[in-house]
Amino acid sequence: MKCKSKEVLTARRVSFLDRINKIYRIKLQRFQALFILLILINFSSCITTISPGIIFNNTAEHVYKDRTTSQLGSGRIMKMEKSCTYNSIVFAFFYHGKVASAASIAREGGITKIGVVDYSSFNILSPLFYSNCIIVWGDIE
């Protein structure tokens, strides 16, 4: 009788461990699928930044034309104008945000000579929400 009870306990223990193992395998498969989905979303988004982040990113960098010439324009740094586009993967297929260039930003802001052009970007959970900004510094006359 004792042998049967040990066999029953062993069978129950194995059955219990099998159920736990099955639950964890399902959870691991779901986690792997979610992780792969996040990676694919991150690489498929149109976020233009030097260092993209999956969870959060906030960068600002100077725009370089090339390394052989001066990066400063002829204008003094007296005024700053900024133009940002805000977007999300939710409505990116039918709305692409405002399109702007450094020249149009300077013209709209009353900057006559561009001194420096900077770029900043911000995103949360990769393409869930992101903004790209062009910052123009220059002279007003």
N, CA, C and O of each residue as an XYZ file, in Angstrom:
564
protein
N       0.806     -1.187      0.000
C       0.000      0.000      0.000
C       0.857      1.263      0.000
O       0.529      2.253     -0.654
N       1.936      1.210      0.729
C       2.778      2.387      0.763
C       3.400      2.658     -0.598
O       3.590      3.812     -0.980
N       3.711      1.613     -1.316
C       4.299      1.791     -2.649
C       3.304      2.448     -3.585
O       3.680      3.314     -4.376
N       2.028      2.049     -3.510
C       1.022      2.662     -4.368
C       0.835      4.129     -4.038
O       0.698      4.954     -4.941
N       0.827      4.462     -2.773
C       0.643      5.855     -2.409
C       1.834      6.690     -2.867
O       1.656      7.840     -3.266
N       3.035      6.141     -2.819
C       4.206      6.860     -3.328
C       4.110      7.043     -4.833
O       4.467      8.093     -5.367
N       3.625      6.008     -5.511
C       3.474      6.121     -6.961
C       2.410      7.160     -7.319
O       2.576      7.925     -8.268
N       1.324      7.181     -6.558
C       0.260      8.160     -6.806
C       0.786      9.567     -6.550
O       0.538     10.475     -7.343
N       1.511      9.755     -5.446
C       2.083     11.064     -5.145
C       3.082     11.498     -6.212
O       3.105     12.665     -6.605
N       3.889     10.583     -6.672
C       4.861     10.892     -7.713
C       4.145     11.268     -9.009
O       4.548     12.212     -9.689
N       3.087     10.534     -9.354
C       2.323     10.842    -10.568
C       1.654     12.210    -10.458
O       1.630     12.982    -11.416
N       1.106     12.500     -9.258
C       0.478     13.796     -9.064
C       1.516     14.922     -9.160
O       1.253     15.965     -9.759
N       2.682     14.705     -8.574
C       3.742     15.712     -8.601
C       4.199     15.963    -10.039
O       4.399     17.108    -10.445
N       4.360     14.895    -10.795
C       4.769     15.028    -12.193
C       3.682     15.736    -12.989
O       3.985     16.583    -13.829
N       2.423     15.402    -12.736
C       1.321     16.045    -13.426
C       1.279     17.536    -13.093
O       1.086     18.368    -13.979
N       1.460     17.870    -11.818
C       1.474     19.265    -11.394
C       2.632     20.018    -12.043
O       2.440     21.135    -12.523
N       3.816     19.439    -12.067
C       4.978     20.065    -12.689
C       4.787     20.223    -14.190
O       5.223     21.216    -14.772
N       4.134     19.246    -14.819
C       3.846     19.365    -16.248
C       2.906     20.538    -16.532
O       3.098     21.262    -17.509
N       1.893     20.729    -15.686
C       0.969     21.844    -15.876
C       1.684     23.185    -15.705
O       1.480     24.106    -16.496
N       2.515     23.289    -14.680
C       3.267     24.528    -14.463
C       4.204     24.798    -15.635
O       4.306     25.929    -16.112
N       4.879     23.764    -16.090
C       5.791     23.899    -17.226
C       5.038     24.356    -18.472
O       5.535     25.199    -19.218
N       3.858     23.815    -18.702
C       3.053     24.187    -19.862
C       2.626     25.658    -19.775
O       2.670     26.376    -20.774
N       2.213     26.106    -18.584
C       1.802     27.498    -18.388
C       2.976     28.435    -18.668
O       2.820     29.439    -19.363
N       4.149     28.107    -18.129
C       5.309     28.970    -18.354
C       5.753     28.972    -19.809
O       6.211     30.000    -20.309
N       5.629     27.847    -20.497
C       5.967     27.821    -21.920
C       5.047     28.738    -22.716
O       5.502     29.451    -23.610
N       3.744     28.722    -22.392
C       2.789     29.591    -23.082
C       3.119     31.056    -22.813
O       3.116     31.874    -23.734
N       3.405     31.392    -21.545
C       3.749     32.773    -21.204
C       5.040     33.199    -21.886
O       5.146     34.335    -22.348
N       6.025     32.305    -21.957
C       7.278     32.623    -22.621
C       7.063     32.846    -24.115
O       7.667     33.742    -24.704
N       6.208     32.036    -24.726
C       5.924     32.213    -26.143
C       5.230     33.554    -26.402
O       5.528     34.231    -27.386
N       4.314     33.930    -25.523
C       3.641     35.219    -25.664
C       4.630     36.363    -25.493
O       4.594     37.334    -26.249
N       5.508     36.255    -24.510
C       6.519     37.290    -24.290
C       7.446     37.404    -25.493
O       7.772     38.510    -25.924
N       7.871     36.265    -26.036
C       8.740     36.298    -27.209
C       8.036     36.937    -28.396
O       8.645     37.713    -29.131
N       6.758     36.619    -28.593
C       6.007     37.214    -29.697
C       5.862     38.720    -29.507
O       6.003     39.475    -30.469
N       5.584     39.170    -28.286
C       5.476     40.593    -28.009
C       6.813     41.306    -28.209
O       6.855     42.414    -28.743
N       7.886     40.677    -27.788
C       9.213     41.257    -27.955
C       9.568     41.395    -29.433
O      10.072     42.435    -29.857
N       9.310     40.368    -30.202
C       9.586     40.411    -31.641
C       8.718     41.472    -32.313
O       9.189     42.179    -33.204
N       7.456     41.593    -31.897
C       6.574     42.621    -32.442
C       7.102     44.013    -32.145
O       7.094     44.873    -33.026
N       7.561     44.256    -30.924
C       8.121     45.558    -30.576
C       9.372     45.869    -31.386
O       9.564     47.005    -31.820
N      10.210     44.885    -31.589
C      11.417     45.085    -32.395
C      11.040     45.419    -33.842
O      11.612     46.331    -34.439
N      10.090     44.690    -34.395
C       9.671     44.961    -35.774
C       9.042     46.338    -35.908
O       9.290     47.037    -36.891
N       8.232     46.737    -34.938
C       7.635     48.073    -34.976
C       8.722     49.131    -34.895
O       8.668     50.144    -35.593
N       9.708     48.893    -34.043
C      10.792     49.861    -33.892
C      11.571     50.037    -35.190
O      11.901     51.161    -35.568
N      11.866     48.937    -35.872
C      12.655     49.037    -37.095
C      11.826     49.449    -38.305
O      12.386     49.851    -39.325
N      10.516     49.357    -38.210
C       9.685     49.730    -39.350
C       9.215     51.176    -39.281
O       8.629     51.672    -40.243
N       9.452     51.853    -38.187
C       8.962     53.224    -38.060
C       9.878     54.195    -38.794
O      11.030     53.887    -39.102
N       9.344     55.349    -39.059
C      10.096     56.372    -39.790
C      10.617     57.436    -38.843
O      10.439     58.627    -39.096
N      11.239     57.041    -37.788
C      11.795     57.986    -36.835
C      13.241     58.219    -37.227
O      14.037     57.282    -37.277
N      13.576     59.458    -37.502
C      14.926     59.779    -37.928
C      15.674     60.415    -36.780
O      15.534     61.611    -36.526
N      16.445     59.642    -36.105
C      17.246     60.132    -35.000
C      18.565     59.383    -34.966
O      18.687     58.285    -35.509
N      19.541     59.985    -34.328
C      20.855     59.352    -34.263
C      20.820     58.100    -33.402
O      21.436     57.088    -33.737
N      20.098     58.175    -32.293
C      20.045     57.021    -31.390
C      18.599     56.681    -31.067
O      18.068     57.187    -30.079
N      17.939     55.840    -31.865
C      16.543     55.506    -31.592
C      16.419     54.676    -30.319
O      17.294     53.870    -30.000
N      15.341     54.881    -29.610
C      15.092     54.125    -28.394
C      13.770     53.399    -28.488
O      12.821     53.910    -29.084
N      13.694     52.223    -27.914
C      12.457     51.453    -27.964
C      11.444     52.014    -26.977
O      10.261     52.109    -27.303
N      11.879     52.385    -25.783
C      10.953     52.860    -24.763
C      10.840     54.380    -24.773
O       9.731     54.915    -24.799
N      11.975     55.084    -24.753
C      11.962     56.541    -24.682
C      13.213     57.090    -25.351
O      14.284     56.488    -25.272
N      13.074     58.234    -26.009
C      14.218     58.876    -26.632
C      13.976     60.381    -26.697
O      12.890     60.832    -27.062
N      14.993     61.142    -26.343
C      14.926     62.591    -26.470
C      16.325     63.057    -26.852
O      17.217     63.072    -26.003
N      16.537     63.433    -28.097
C      17.861     63.831    -28.562
C      17.800     65.190    -29.247
O      16.764     65.601    -29.771
N      18.923     65.861    -29.227
C      19.092     67.108    -29.971
C      20.498     67.080    -30.547
O      21.456     66.784    -29.833
N      20.625     67.380    -31.812
C      21.940     67.324    -32.453
C      22.074     68.454    -33.457
O      21.091     69.016    -33.940
N      23.286     68.754    -33.742
C      23.613     69.793    -34.715
C      23.607     69.172    -36.105
O      24.084     68.052    -36.283
N      23.084     69.871    -37.074
C      23.041     69.382    -38.448
C      24.364     69.725    -39.116
O      24.744     70.894    -39.183
N      25.068     68.707    -39.610
C      26.355     68.903    -40.266
C      26.193     68.775    -41.770
O      25.603     67.812    -42.261
N      26.718     69.748    -42.497
C      26.720     69.651    -43.959
C      27.815     68.682    -44.380
O      27.548     67.638    -44.976
N      29.006     69.035    -44.071
C      30.157     68.140    -44.252
C      31.227     68.605    -43.265
O      31.095     69.674    -42.668
N      32.246     67.841    -43.096
C      33.240     68.130    -42.064
C      34.335     69.104    -42.519
O      35.172     69.505    -41.710
N      34.343     69.484    -43.778
C      35.438     70.312    -44.272
C      35.137     71.810    -44.219
O      36.059     72.624    -44.263
N      33.864     72.181    -44.127
C      33.512     73.601    -44.119
C      33.004     74.014    -42.745
O      32.701     73.167    -41.905
N      32.913     75.300    -42.525
C      32.388     75.839    -41.278
C      30.901     75.513    -41.177
O      30.168     75.604    -42.162
N      30.467     75.135    -39.987
C      29.063     74.786    -39.795
C      28.213     75.997    -39.452
O      26.989     75.891    -39.386
N      28.840     77.146    -39.232
C      28.113     78.361    -38.937
C      27.860     79.139    -40.215
O      28.730     79.248    -41.079
N      26.658     79.676    -40.319
C      26.341     80.511    -41.465
C      26.822     81.931    -41.234
O      27.568     82.203    -40.293
N      26.390     82.823    -42.094
C      26.845     84.208    -41.995
C      26.029     85.015    -40.992
O      26.404     86.139    -40.656
N      24.922     84.461    -40.510
C      24.069     85.205    -39.593
C      24.519     85.104    -38.146
O      25.074     84.094    -37.715
N      24.262     86.192    -37.399
C      24.530     86.177    -35.965
C      23.414     85.392    -35.265
O      22.311     85.257    -35.795
N      23.707     84.893    -34.099
C      22.724     84.106    -33.352
C      21.908     85.079    -32.490
O      22.282     85.376    -31.356
N      20.799     85.565    -33.036
C      19.977     86.526    -32.310
C      18.556     86.031    -32.083
O      17.878     86.503    -31.171
N      18.101     85.097    -32.888
C      16.734     84.606    -32.767
C      16.684     83.122    -33.072
O      17.453     82.610    -33.886
N      15.762     82.440    -32.401
C      15.585     81.011    -32.622
C      14.144     80.760    -33.063
O      13.202     81.273    -32.458
N      13.984     79.982    -34.104
C      12.667     79.549    -34.563
C      12.673     78.033    -34.635
O      13.680     77.422    -34.991
N      11.552     77.437    -34.298
C      11.460     75.976    -34.226
C      10.183     75.528    -34.923
O       9.127     76.138    -34.759
N      10.288     74.463    -35.697
C       9.124     73.875    -36.342
C       9.147     72.375    -36.067
O      10.132     71.695    -36.354
N       8.057     71.872    -35.510
C       7.996     70.460    -35.125
C       6.860     69.752    -35.843
O       5.822     70.348    -36.132
N       7.065     68.503    -36.120
C       6.004     67.635    -36.608
C       5.746     66.597    -35.535
O       6.680     66.044    -34.956
N       4.490     66.339    -35.275
C       4.083     65.346    -34.277
C       3.336     64.253    -35.019
O       2.490     64.527    -35.871
N       3.658     63.021    -34.687
C       3.026     61.929    -35.391
C       2.937     60.704    -34.509
O       3.490     60.671    -33.410
N       2.240     59.704    -34.995
C       2.059     58.451    -34.286
C       1.805     57.353    -35.304
O       1.348     57.615    -36.416
N       2.103     56.135    -34.918
C       1.850     54.996    -35.801
C       0.346     54.826    -36.012
O      -0.080     54.214    -36.991
N      -0.451     55.364    -35.098
C      -1.902     55.234    -35.186
C      -2.451     55.968    -36.407
O      -3.323     55.446    -37.102
N      -1.946     57.181    -36.673
C      -2.463     57.925    -37.823
C      -1.388     58.271    -38.843
O      -1.580     59.186    -39.644
N      -0.279     57.575    -38.836
C       0.812     57.862    -39.766
C       0.477     57.500    -41.212
O       1.101     58.023    -42.135
N      -0.483     56.627    -41.420
C      -0.791     56.190    -42.776
C      -1.584     57.233    -43.562
O      -1.567     57.221    -44.793
N      -2.274     58.130    -42.869
C      -3.036     59.145    -43.591
C      -2.653     60.572    -43.202
O      -3.198     61.518    -43.771
N      -1.732     60.759    -42.247
C      -1.252     62.095    -41.890
C       0.250     62.022    -41.651
O       0.712     61.227    -40.833
N       1.003     62.839    -42.355
C       2.459     62.794    -42.246
C       3.049     64.004    -41.541
O       4.271     64.140    -41.490
N       2.240     64.866    -41.010
C       2.745     66.028    -40.293
C       3.112     67.158    -41.233
O       2.999     67.045    -42.454
N       3.551     68.248    -40.633
C       3.914     69.436    -41.390
C       5.303     69.244    -42.002
O       6.231     68.802    -41.325
N       5.433     69.572    -43.262
C       6.726     69.490    -43.937
C       7.353     70.877    -43.915
O       6.741     71.856    -44.344
N       8.580     70.947    -43.409
C       9.240     72.249    -43.311
C      10.720     72.097    -43.637
O      11.314     71.037    -43.441
N      11.293     73.178    -44.136
C      12.732     73.226    -44.377
C      13.308     74.360    -43.545
O      12.566     75.198    -43.032
N      14.618     74.387    -43.410
C      15.271     75.441    -42.637
C      14.982     76.805    -43.252
O      14.775     77.777    -42.527
N      14.965     76.888    -44.577
C      14.707     78.173    -45.244
C      13.277     78.656    -44.981
O      13.064     79.841    -44.727
N      12.300     77.751    -45.041
C      10.913     78.174    -44.804
C      10.689     78.557    -43.335
O       9.923     79.476    -43.046
N      11.346     77.865    -42.419
C      11.230     78.212    -40.995
C      11.826     79.584    -40.746
O      11.247     80.397    -40.025
N      12.987     79.845    -41.342
C      13.623     81.156    -41.191
C      12.751     82.256    -41.790
O      12.600     83.324    -41.197
N      12.193     82.002    -42.935
C      11.354     83.003    -43.604
C      10.108     83.297    -42.765
O       9.743     84.460    -42.593
N       9.447     82.247    -42.237
C       8.251     82.443    -41.419
C       8.568     83.147    -40.103
O       7.733     83.884    -39.580
N       9.766     82.928    -39.563
C      10.138     83.525    -38.291
C      10.807     84.875    -38.395
O      11.120     85.483    -37.371
N      11.033     85.361    -39.590
C      11.658     86.665    -39.766
C      13.170     86.638    -39.650
O      13.788     87.677    -39.419
N      13.772     85.479    -39.804
C      15.237     85.363    -39.769
C      15.755     85.628    -41.174
O      15.354     84.964    -42.130
N      16.654     86.609    -41.293
C      17.154     86.976    -42.617
C      18.403     86.201    -42.998
O      18.585     85.868    -44.170
N      19.269     85.906    -42.033
C      20.477     85.129    -42.302
C      20.551     83.980    -41.310
O      20.525     84.183    -40.096
N      20.643     82.781    -41.841
C      20.697     81.589    -40.987
C      22.106     81.442    -40.426
O      23.094     81.502    -41.158
N      22.176     81.248    -39.109
C      23.463     81.033    -38.451
C      23.739     79.554    -38.223
O      24.793     79.053    -38.616
N      22.803     78.853    -37.592
C      22.984     77.432    -37.245
C      21.649     76.728    -37.408
O      20.595     77.317    -37.164
N      21.693     75.468    -37.821
C      20.500     74.637    -37.897
C      20.713     73.428    -36.995
O      21.704     72.707    -37.116
N      19.766     73.222    -36.091
C      19.800     72.070    -35.192
C      18.579     71.209    -35.436
O      17.628     71.622    -36.098
N      18.623     70.009    -34.889
C      17.561     69.031    -35.075
C      17.309     68.354    -33.737
O      18.257     68.015    -33.029
N      16.054     68.154    -33.383
C      15.754     67.417    -32.158
C      14.638     66.421    -32.442
O      13.804     66.627    -33.324
N      14.644     65.356    -31.686
C      13.607     64.335    -31.841
C      13.231     63.796    -30.470
O      14.031     63.798    -29.534
N      12.002     63.340    -30.380
C      11.461     62.825    -29.129
C      10.510     61.695    -29.484
O       9.684     61.844    -30.385
N      10.613     60.570    -28.795
C       9.641     59.503    -29.013
C       9.385     58.726    -27.738
O      10.239     58.623    -26.857
N       8.186     58.186    -27.670
C       7.772     57.329    -26.565
C       7.300     56.013    -27.166
O       6.471     55.995    -28.075
N       7.833     54.925    -26.653
C       7.517     53.576    -27.148
C       7.652     53.506    -28.667
O       6.751     53.068    -29.382
N       8.793     53.948    -29.113
C       9.176     53.976    -30.514
C       8.149     54.719    -31.351
O       8.065     55.940    -31.216
N       7.363     54.079    -32.204
C       6.486     54.867    -33.061
C       5.115     55.175    -32.467
O       4.260     55.716    -33.168
N       4.882     54.851    -31.204
C       3.575     55.156    -30.629
C       3.328     56.660    -30.633
O       2.232     57.105    -30.973
N       4.323     57.438    -30.262
C       4.271     58.894    -30.382
C       5.674     59.394    -30.660
O       6.624     58.986    -29.992
N       5.814     60.276    -31.644
C       7.125     60.854    -31.909
C       6.992     62.242    -32.505
O       6.004     62.569    -33.162
N       8.013     63.050    -32.258
C       8.068     64.383    -32.840
C       9.472     64.637    -33.352
O      10.453     64.199    -32.752
N       9.558     65.335    -34.447
C      10.826     65.745    -35.047
C      10.782     67.256    -35.208
O       9.813     67.804    -35.733
N      11.839     67.929    -34.752
C      11.873     69.388    -34.803
C      13.122     69.870    -35.534
O      14.206     69.307    -35.383
N      12.948     70.917    -36.322
C      14.064     71.620    -36.935
C      14.162     72.967    -36.239
O      13.182     73.707    -36.156
N      15.354     73.279    -35.739
C      15.572     74.521    -34.996
C      16.544     75.373    -35.800
O      17.644     74.929    -36.126
N      16.139     76.589    -36.115
C      16.950     77.509    -36.908
C      17.329     78.698    -36.026
O      16.473     79.351    -35.430
N      18.621     78.958    -35.961
C      19.152     80.120    -35.237
C      19.690     81.102    -36.274
O      20.358     80.692    -37.223
N      19.406     82.391    -36.103
C      19.908     83.331    -37.079
C      19.755     84.786    -36.690
O      19.448     85.127    -35.548
N      19.980     85.623    -37.674
C      20.028     87.072    -37.514
C      18.734     87.691    -37.995
O      18.153     87.240    -38.983
N      18.278     88.726    -37.301
C      17.125     89.513    -37.757
C      17.618     90.923    -38.043
O      18.489     91.440    -37.343
N      17.075     91.520    -39.042
C      17.530     92.888    -39.386
C      16.394     93.857    -39.342
O      16.586     95.045    -39.601
